Amino acid sequence: MYSANIASWFCGGLVAVACLVTPAADAKTVQMPPTCTTPDGMCVDSKGRLVIATPNNDRTQPGAVFRLDKPCGTPVKWFDVPPCKESGYASPMGICFGPDGELYVCDNQKDSKGRLLCITFKDDRIDKCEVVAYGLDNANGVKYLNGKLYLTQAFLYSVKRGDGAASSGLYMFSASDRNVKVGNTPADPQCVFSDVTRNPKIRGGLNGVAVDAKGFIYTGNYGDGRVWKLTPGADGRIVKSEEILHAGGPSVTPDGMCVDAAGSLYIADMRGDALQRILPDGRVEFLRKGGFVRPSEPCVWNGAVYVANYGGTTLEVVPLCGSCCGR
């Protein structure tokens, strides 16, 4: 159904779009515990456990981080994220691990109170929580690459444009940075890439972020449905940008994303209610269309893609080959 638009979706030539919807019989659902009301960011730790951040937007529970120790097992709360002193709560969304086992957390706060945290552990308990950056308008996704942290801000509220378009940015920090104050404009020295959302109905900008083994960075414009492939230079700043998915293409609202060991990019399309995969040769596949509840984040783990249902309290498990979860 997308054939009329295929040529406009990608830079560099014609590609095919395949629909590989997972049969309902092969789908699995992991129920989060009552202390998790809004699952979101995910990553895998050095022990092979799936780690899940939950901002708990209804504030009935503190923002926390959960663990899933085995495929389709029972998630358990790992720890509550230390709250912001000004707001009294934490709202963890994007997360990633550094090479020494430290966990970086996007604390998505209102009123420019957002933080990027670095949490270190001792015997699986929080040993130290430090602030890498603060004053963020909309801390959303984060990934570690070569000693740098790349963080998306889907909104830069400080930017007031005459045309009404919404600004967003990709920020870079050194992993050793502490207590960096952010100004929330594309002129910030930490802002290495910025974009503008033209869609008047969906205002979010750069949202998800992923990195691959070759050192490329991927990020998506949520409102416009565009996805970028970015090339960092030796200093980590962006030297080249390529738009690999255009507005009007297969991804309605690209949210969280991740890359597997083979270099395939997975995208959770929140309003499109879909899980997409872009193969290294540029082909786009729908691994699943429908059946999610506002999918926000994918994570490849143990032969399946785990997708956070941001509008619910579950993780959807989409097997990549054969079966998963003991089937």
C-alpha positions as CSV (number, residue, x, y, z in Angstrom):
1,M,0.0,0.0,0.0
2,Y,3.0,2.2,0.2
3,S,4.4,1.6,-3.3
4,A,3.5,5.0,-4.6
5,N,5.7,6.6,-2.1
6,I,8.6,4.3,-2.0
7,A,11.0,6.5,-4.0
8,S,10.4,9.4,-1.7
9,W,11.1,7.5,1.5
10,F,14.7,7.0,1.0
11,C,17.8,8.8,-0.2
12,G,19.8,6.9,-2.7
13,G,17.3,4.8,-4.7
14,L,14.2,2.6,-4.8
15,V,13.6,0.1,-2.0
16,A,11.0,-2.5,-1.2
17,V,8.7,-2.5,1.8
18,A,7.7,-5.9,3.2
19,C,5.0,-6.7,5.7
20,L,6.2,-9.4,8.1
21,V,3.4,-9.1,10.7
22,T,4.1,-11.5,13.5
23,P,1.2,-14.0,13.9
24,A,-0.8,-13.5,17.0
25,A,0.0,-17.1,18.1
26,D,3.7,-16.3,18.2
27,A,3.3,-13.0,20.1
28,K,3.9,-12.8,23.8
29,T,3.2,-10.2,26.4
30,V,5.2,-9.5,29.6
31,Q,3.1,-7.9,32.4
32,M,5.0,-5.3,34.4
33,P,4.3,-5.2,38.2
34,P,1.8,-2.7,39.7
35,T,4.7,-0.4,40.6
36,C,5.3,0.2,36.9
37,T,2.5,2.2,35.2
38,T,4.5,3.6,32.2
39,P,7.2,1.4,30.7
40,D,9.6,3.2,28.4
41,G,13.4,3.1,27.8
42,M,15.2,-0.2,27.7
43,C,18.7,-1.6,27.4
44,V,20.7,-4.7,28.3
45,D,23.3,-4.8,31.0
46,S,26.6,-6.6,31.2
47,K,25.0,-9.6,32.9
48,G,22.6,-10.0,30.0
49,R,19.5,-8.7,31.8
50,L,16.9,-6.5,30.2
51,V,16.6,-3.2,32.1
52,I,13.5,-1.1,31.8
53,A,12.9,2.6,32.9
54,T,9.5,3.8,33.9
55,P,8.7,7.4,34.5
56,N,5.3,6.5,36.1
57,N,3.6,9.5,34.6
58,D,0.6,9.2,36.9
59,R,2.8,9.8,39.9
60,T,1.1,7.1,41.9
61,Q,4.5,5.4,42.0
62,P,8.0,6.9,42.0
63,G,10.0,6.9,38.7
64,A,12.0,3.6,38.8
65,V,14.1,1.1,36.9
66,F,13.1,-2.5,36.6
67,R,14.9,-5.7,35.5
68,L,13.9,-8.8,33.6
69,D,16.4,-11.5,34.3
70,K,15.2,-14.1,31.8
71,P,13.1,-14.0,28.6
72,C,9.4,-13.6,29.3
73,G,10.1,-13.9,33.0
74,T,8.7,-11.7,35.8
75,P,10.0,-8.2,35.9
76,V,11.2,-6.9,39.3
77,K,11.9,-3.4,40.5
78,W,15.6,-2.7,40.7
79,F,15.6,0.8,42.2
80,D,13.8,4.1,42.5
81,V,15.6,6.8,40.6
82,P,16.8,9.6,43.0
83,P,14.3,12.5,42.6
84,C,15.0,16.0,41.3
85,K,15.1,18.3,44.4
86,E,13.2,21.1,42.6
87,S,10.3,18.9,41.5
88,G,10.4,16.2,44.1
89,Y,10.2,13.3,41.6
90,A,12.2,11.6,38.9
91,S,10.9,10.7,35.4
92,P,13.3,8.2,33.8
93,M,12.9,7.6,30.1
94,G,15.9,6.9,27.9
95,I,18.6,4.8,29.4
96,C,21.9,3.3,28.4
97,F,25.0,1.6,29.9
98,G,28.5,2.8,29.7
99,P,31.6,0.6,29.3
100,D,32.2,0.4,33.1
101,G,28.6,-0.6,34.0
102,E,27.4,2.9,34.8
103,L,23.8,3.6,33.8
104,Y,22.9,6.9,32.2
105,V,19.4,8.0,32.7
106,C,17.3,10.8,31.0
107,D,15.2,12.3,33.7
108,N,12.4,14.0,31.7
109,Q,11.1,16.9,33.8
110,K,8.9,19.9,33.1
111,D,9.9,23.6,33.3
112,S,13.5,23.1,32.2
113,K,14.3,20.9,35.2
114,G,15.4,17.8,33.2
115,R,18.6,16.0,34.1
116,L,21.0,13.5,32.6
117,L,22.1,11.2,35.4
118,C,25.1,8.8,35.8
119,I,24.4,6.1,38.3
120,T,27.1,3.7,39.4
121,F,26.5,0.5,41.4
122,K,28.1,-1.7,44.0
123,D,26.7,-5.2,44.6
124,D,23.8,-4.3,42.4
125,R,22.8,-1.3,44.5
126,I,23.1,2.3,43.8
127,D,26.6,3.5,45.0
128,K,26.5,7.0,43.5
129,C,24.1,9.2,41.4
130,E,25.7,12.2,39.7
131,V,24.3,14.8,37.4
132,V,25.9,15.0,34.0
133,A,23.7,17.8,32.7
134,Y,20.8,19.8,34.1
135,G,18.3,22.4,33.0
136,L,17.1,20.3,30.1
137,D,13.7,21.1,28.4
138,N,12.9,17.6,27.3
139,A,15.5,14.9,28.0
140,N,14.3,11.9,26.0
141,G,16.8,9.4,24.6
142,V,20.4,8.7,25.3
143,K,23.2,6.5,23.9
144,Y,26.9,6.1,24.7
145,L,29.5,6.1,21.9
146,N,33.3,6.4,22.1
147,G,33.3,8.3,25.4
148,K,30.4,10.6,24.4
149,L,26.8,10.7,25.4
150,Y,24.2,11.6,22.7
151,L,21.0,12.9,24.1
152,T,17.8,13.9,22.3
153,Q,15.5,16.8,23.3
154,A,12.3,16.4,21.4
155,F,11.3,19.9,22.3
156,L,13.4,23.1,22.8
157,Y,10.8,25.2,24.4
158,S,13.2,28.2,24.7
159,V,13.2,28.6,20.9
160,K,10.2,30.7,19.7
161,R,9.9,30.6,15.9
162,G,7.8,33.0,13.9
163,D,6.5,30.2,11.6
164,G,5.2,28.2,14.6
165,A,7.5,25.2,13.8
166,A,9.0,23.3,16.8
167,S,12.7,23.0,17.3
168,S,14.5,20.0,18.7
169,G,18.1,18.9,19.1
170,L,20.7,16.2,19.6
171,Y,23.1,17.0,22.4
172,M,26.6,15.6,23.1
173,F,28.3,15.4,26.4
174,S,31.6,13.7,27.5
175,A,31.0,10.8,29.8
176,S,33.1,12.6,32.3
177,D,31.1,15.8,32.3
178,R,29.3,16.8,35.5
179,N,26.8,19.5,36.3
180,V,26.7,21.0,32.8
181,K,24.0,23.7,32.5
182,V,22.1,23.5,29.2
183,G,20.5,26.6,27.5
184,N,18.0,24.7,25.3
185,T,18.7,26.3,22.0
186,P,20.5,25.0,18.9
187,A,23.2,27.6,19.7
188,D,24.2,25.6,22.8
189,P,27.8,24.3,22.5
190,Q,26.5,20.8,23.4
191,C,23.9,20.8,20.6
192,V,25.5,18.9,17.7
193,F,22.5,18.5,15.4
194,S,19.1,20.2,15.3
195,D,15.9,19.8,13.4
196,V,12.6,21.5,13.0
197,T,9.2,19.8,13.0
198,R,6.8,21.2,10.4
199,N,3.8,19.0,11.2
200,P,1.2,21.3,12.9
201,K,-0.7,18.4,14.4
202,I,2.2,16.5,16.0
203,R,4.9,18.8,17.4
204,G,7.5,16.4,18.8
205,G,11.0,16.5,17.1
206,L,14.2,14.4,17.6
207,N,13.1,11.6,19.9
208,G,14.7,8.2,19.7
209,V,18.4,7.7,19.3
210,A,20.5,4.7,18.4
211,V,24.2,3.9,17.5
212,D,25.7,1.1,15.5
213,A,28.9,-0.8,15.6
214,K,30.3,1.3,12.8
215,G,29.9,4.5,14.8
216,F,26.9,6.0,13.0
217,I,24.1,7.7,15.0
218,Y,20.4,7.4,14.2
219,T,17.6,9.7,15.3
220,G,14.1,10.3,14.3
221,N,11.8,13.4,14.0
222,Y,8.7,12.2,15.8
223,G,6.2,14.7,14.3
224,D,7.4,14.7,10.7
225,G,8.1,10.9,10.4
226,R,11.7,11.5,9.3
227,V,14.8,9.4,10.3
228,W,18.4,10.6,10.1
229,K,21.7,8.8,9.8
230,L,24.5,11.0,11.3
231,T,28.2,10.7,11.0
232,P,30.3,12.0,14.0
233,G,33.8,13.3,13.5
234,A,36.9,12.5,15.6
235,D,35.7,15.0,18.2
236,G,32.2,13.4,18.3
237,R,30.5,16.3,16.6
238,I,28.3,15.6,13.6
239,V,30.1,16.1,10.3
240,K,27.5,14.5,7.9
241,S,23.7,14.0,8.0
242,E,21.6,11.8,5.7
243,E,17.8,11.6,5.8
244,I,17.1,7.9,5.3
245,L,13.3,8.1,5.9
246,H,11.4,11.1,4.6
247,A,8.1,12.6,5.8
248,G,5.1,10.8,4.3
249,G,6.9,7.5,4.4
250,P,6.3,4.3,6.3
251,S,7.0,5.6,9.8
252,V,4.2,7.9,11.1
253,T,5.9,8.9,14.4
254,P,9.4,7.3,14.9
255,D,9.9,7.1,18.6
256,G,12.5,4.9,20.3
257,M,15.0,2.9,18.2
258,C,17.8,0.5,18.5
259,V,20.3,-1.3,16.3
260,D,21.1,-5.1,16.4
261,A,24.5,-6.8,15.9
262,A,23.8,-7.1,12.2
263,G,23.2,-3.4,11.7
264,S,19.5,-3.5,11.4
265,L,17.6,-0.5,12.8
266,Y,14.4,-1.1,14.8
267,I,11.8,1.7,15.2
268,A,8.8,1.9,17.5
269,D,6.2,3.9,15.7
270,M,3.9,5.2,18.5
271,R,1.0,6.6,16.5
272,G,1.5,4.2,13.6
273,D,1.1,1.3,16.1
274,A,3.9,-0.6,14.5
275,L,7.4,-2.0,14.9
276,Q,9.6,-1.4,11.8
277,R,13.0,-2.6,10.8
278,I,15.4,-1.0,8.3
279,L,17.9,-3.6,7.0
280,P,21.4,-2.6,6.2
281,D,20.6,-2.6,2.5
282,G,17.8,-0.1,3.0
283,R,14.8,-2.3,2.8
284,V,12.0,-1.6,5.3
285,E,10.0,-4.3,7.0
286,F,7.0,-4.1,9.3
287,L,7.7,-6.8,11.9
288,R,4.3,-6.0,13.5
289,K,1.5,-3.7,12.7
290,G,-1.2,-3.2,15.3
291,G,-1.7,-4.7,18.7
292,F,0.5,-2.3,20.7
293,V,-0.5,0.4,23.2
294,R,1.4,3.5,22.2
295,P,4.7,1.6,21.5
296,S,7.6,3.8,22.6
297,E,10.8,1.8,22.7
298,P,12.2,-1.4,21.2
299,C,15.1,-3.5,22.5
300,V,16.6,-6.6,20.8
301,W,17.1,-9.3,23.5
302,N,17.4,-13.1,23.3
303,G,16.1,-13.5,19.8
304,A,13.2,-11.2,20.1
305,V,12.3,-7.5,20.0
306,Y,10.8,-6.3,23.3
307,V,8.6,-3.3,22.8
308,A,7.5,-1.0,25.7
309,N,3.7,-0.2,25.7
310,Y,4.0,3.4,26.9
311,G,0.2,3.6,27.0
312,G,-0.1,0.5,29.1
313,T,1.7,-1.7,31.6
314,T,3.2,-4.4,29.4
315,L,6.0,-5.3,27.1
316,E,5.2,-6.9,23.7
317,V,7.6,-9.6,22.6
318,V,8.0,-10.0,18.9
319,P,10.2,-13.0,17.9
320,L,12.8,-12.5,15.2
321,C,13.2,-16.1,14.2
322,G,11.3,-19.1,15.2
323,S,10.0,-18.9,18.7
324,C,10.9,-17.3,22.0
325,C,9.9,-17.5,25.6
326,G,10.1,-21.3,25.6
327,R,7.6,-21.8,22.8
